[in-house]
Amino acid sequence: MNSKNEMIIKKEKLLKEIEVLLSYNPQKSVDINPNYIEYLELNDLESIKANLINKVGTIKQEDIVWLEQFKKYE
């Protein structure tokens, strides 16, 4: 397999991972136009994925803090 095909496969994998990170509701999938693979570099997709992971982690932590106020204490 040549390096161009390998790069496309890596980009497609990253694009699918990004779609999963963007899917907050498991009942609804997020589909990103695969044509973006032509315009985005591998490091762009990796950066997008890393930023989404950070944001998802932050959102979850904020939710935990918010939910703590409703916790019953005995």
C-alpha positions as CSV (number, residue, x, y, z in Angstrom):
1,M,0.0,0.0,0.0
2,N,1.4,3.4,-0.9
3,S,1.8,6.3,1.5
4,K,-1.1,8.2,-0.1
5,N,-3.5,5.4,0.5
6,E,-2.2,5.0,4.1
7,M,-2.7,8.7,4.7
8,I,-6.3,8.6,3.4
9,I,-7.0,5.6,5.6
10,K,-5.6,7.5,8.6
11,K,-7.6,10.5,7.8
12,E,-10.8,8.5,7.4
13,K,-10.2,6.9,10.7
14,L,-9.7,10.2,12.4
15,L,-12.8,11.6,10.7
16,K,-14.9,8.7,12.1
17,E,-13.4,9.3,15.6
18,I,-14.3,13.0,15.4
19,E,-17.9,12.1,14.4
20,V,-18.1,9.9,17.5
21,L,-16.9,12.7,19.7
22,L,-19.4,15.1,18.2
23,S,-22.3,12.6,18.7
24,Y,-23.7,13.7,22.1
25,N,-26.9,11.8,21.5
26,P,-26.3,8.1,20.8
27,Q,-29.6,8.0,18.9
28,K,-28.4,10.5,16.3
29,S,-25.2,10.1,14.4
30,V,-23.1,13.0,13.1
31,D,-21.9,12.6,9.6
32,I,-19.1,14.8,8.4
33,N,-18.7,15.2,4.6
34,P,-15.8,12.9,3.7
35,N,-14.7,15.4,1.0
36,Y,-13.1,17.3,3.9
37,I,-10.3,14.7,3.8
38,E,-9.0,16.3,0.7
39,Y,-8.6,19.7,2.4
40,L,-7.6,18.9,5.9
41,E,-4.1,17.7,6.7
42,L,-3.5,14.8,9.1
43,N,-2.2,17.1,11.8
44,D,-5.4,19.3,11.4
45,L,-7.6,16.3,12.1
46,E,-5.5,15.2,15.0
47,S,-5.7,18.7,16.5
48,I,-9.5,18.7,16.1
49,K,-9.8,15.3,17.8
50,A,-7.6,16.4,20.7
51,N,-9.6,19.6,21.2
52,L,-12.8,17.7,21.2
53,I,-11.5,15.2,23.7
54,N,-10.5,18.1,26.0
55,K,-13.9,19.7,25.6
56,V,-15.8,16.5,26.2
57,G,-13.8,15.9,29.3
58,T,-14.5,19.5,30.5
59,I,-18.2,19.2,29.8
60,K,-18.4,16.0,31.8
61,Q,-16.5,17.5,34.7
62,E,-18.8,20.5,34.7
63,D,-21.8,18.2,34.7
64,I,-20.5,16.3,37.6
65,V,-20.0,19.5,39.6
66,W,-23.5,20.7,38.7
67,L,-25.1,17.3,39.6
68,E,-23.3,17.3,43.0
69,Q,-25.6,20.0,44.2
70,F,-28.6,17.6,43.9
71,K,-26.9,14.8,45.8
72,K,-28.6,13.7,49.0
73,Y,-26.5,13.7,52.1
74,E,-27.4,11.5,55.0
